[in-house]
């Protein structure tokens, strides 16, 4: 299994009785991608409306996750 840390921003944060949850530890099967992570989290925002940063670098949802990766998911800002 692959355990990663996910950081969620603004509308992607999880609402809990204790308030918004900004950081989660998630365990996924080996070979899982960021797209699998997004599906597991139940995030319905389209990929083109999200900025994905893993370990400090912009990436795509096709990237395969490795143990202890840090994934930041945030809604993309649109101008105009």
C-alpha positions as CSV (number, residue, x, y, z in Angstrom):
1,X,0.0,0.0,0.0
2,X,1.0,3.6,-0.7
3,X,0.5,6.2,2.0
4,X,0.4,9.8,1.0
5,X,-0.4,13.2,2.5
6,X,-3.0,15.3,0.7
7,X,-3.4,19.0,1.3
8,X,-6.8,20.5,0.3
9,X,-7.5,24.1,-0.4
10,X,-10.6,26.3,-0.3
11,X,-13.7,24.5,-1.7
12,X,-11.9,21.2,-1.7
13,X,-11.5,21.1,2.1
14,X,-13.5,18.5,3.9
15,X,-16.1,19.8,6.3
16,X,-16.1,17.9,9.6
17,X,-17.9,18.5,12.9
18,X,-14.5,20.0,14.1
19,X,-14.3,22.4,11.1
20,X,-12.6,22.3,7.7
21,X,-10.1,19.5,7.3
22,X,-7.1,20.7,5.2
23,X,-4.8,17.8,5.4
24,X,-5.5,14.0,5.1
25,X,-3.4,10.9,5.2
26,X,-4.6,8.5,2.5
27,X,-3.6,4.9,1.7
28,X,-4.0,3.6,-1.8
29,X,-3.0,0.4,-3.7
30,X,0.4,0.4,-5.4
31,X,0.3,1.9,-8.9
32,X,-2.4,4.4,-8.0
33,X,-2.4,7.7,-9.8
34,X,-3.4,11.2,-8.7
35,X,-6.7,10.6,-10.6
36,X,-7.3,7.6,-8.5
37,X,-6.7,9.7,-5.4
38,X,-9.2,12.4,-6.6
39,X,-11.8,9.7,-7.2
40,X,-11.2,8.1,-3.8
41,X,-11.7,11.5,-2.2
42,X,-15.0,12.0,-4.0
43,X,-13.8,15.3,-5.6
44,X,-16.0,16.1,-8.6
45,X,-14.2,19.2,-9.8
46,X,-13.1,18.7,-13.4
47,X,-9.4,18.1,-13.9
48,X,-9.0,21.3,-16.0
49,X,-10.4,23.3,-13.0
50,X,-7.8,22.0,-10.6
51,X,-4.2,22.7,-10.0
52,X,-2.2,19.6,-8.9
53,X,1.1,20.0,-7.2
54,X,3.1,17.0,-6.0
55,X,6.3,17.3,-3.9
56,X,6.5,21.0,-4.9
57,X,6.1,20.5,-8.6
58,X,3.1,21.0,-10.9
59,X,2.0,17.6,-12.3
60,X,-0.9,15.9,-14.0
61,X,-3.5,13.5,-12.6
62,X,-1.8,10.6,-14.5
63,X,1.2,10.7,-12.2
64,X,1.7,7.5,-10.3
65,X,1.9,8.0,-6.5
66,X,4.9,6.9,-4.4
67,X,5.0,6.3,-0.7
68,X,5.2,9.6,1.4
69,X,4.3,11.8,-1.6
70,X,2.7,15.2,-0.7
71,X,-0.1,16.1,-3.0
72,X,-1.7,19.6,-3.0
73,X,-5.1,19.9,-4.7
74,X,-6.5,23.4,-5.3
75,X,-9.1,24.9,-7.5
76,X,-7.6,26.8,-10.4
77,X,-8.2,30.5,-10.5
78,X,-9.8,31.8,-13.6
79,X,-9.3,35.3,-14.7
80,X,-12.1,37.4,-16.0
